[in-house]
Every structure is written in C-alpha cells, then in structure tokens.
Amino acid sequence: MSAHMRLCNFTGPQYPNSRKCRSAERPPQELGKMLGVDIKAGYLAIRTYDLTIRAESASDDAMAKLLLSLASKANVPTTTVKVHSGRI
C-alpha cells in the first residue's frame, strides 16, 4: 500500500466554488472504497493549507482516479504528496 497526503486550500474569496465540494453527491470515503482507496484520516489545518487528508491505496492509478474525480466537483487547489514510512 502506498500512502498519500493531500493538502487542500478552500477558503478565501478567490475560491468561490469551494462549497460545492461539501455537497458532493457521494462522500469521498464511499467513492474511495469503490476505487480501492482507503481514506485514513482528515485534519483541519491552520496557515498554508486548510485541510490535510491521509489516504492509502494499492496503486497510484487508483489514487489518481479518486483525486481527479474529486477535483472535477469544484475548483479547489490541492497538492498531493506521496509519503513513505520510516525513521529520519
């Protein structure tokens, strides 16, 4: 399983469609399960990003399908980072 962190910005006047993502037809967890992605946790953040989501998937293709599906619902800028567990 590969792990990903998704960093989202959805506040401010420059993002007028951000409320659309809250009223999506299908919750992201349900959509993720259909595509083979397990959304582990979501964290509200302060400063640069408003929301951080931790997800795991068996393949990068499944993660890309989920992210593109969610991105098509609203114009919300995001950054996705593939993370690896291990000691630093």
HELIX and SHEET records of a PDB file:
HELIX    1   1 SER A   18  SER A   23  5                                   6    
HELIX    2   2 PRO A   28  LEU A   35  1                                   8    
HELIX    3   3 ASP A   60  ALA A   71  1                                  12    
SHEET    1   A 4 VAL A  37  LEU A  44  0                                        
SHEET    2   A 4 LEU A  51  SER A  57 -1                                        
SHEET    3   A 4 SER A   2  CYS A   8 -1                                        
SHEET    4   A 4 THR A  78  VAL A  83 -1                                        
END                                                                             
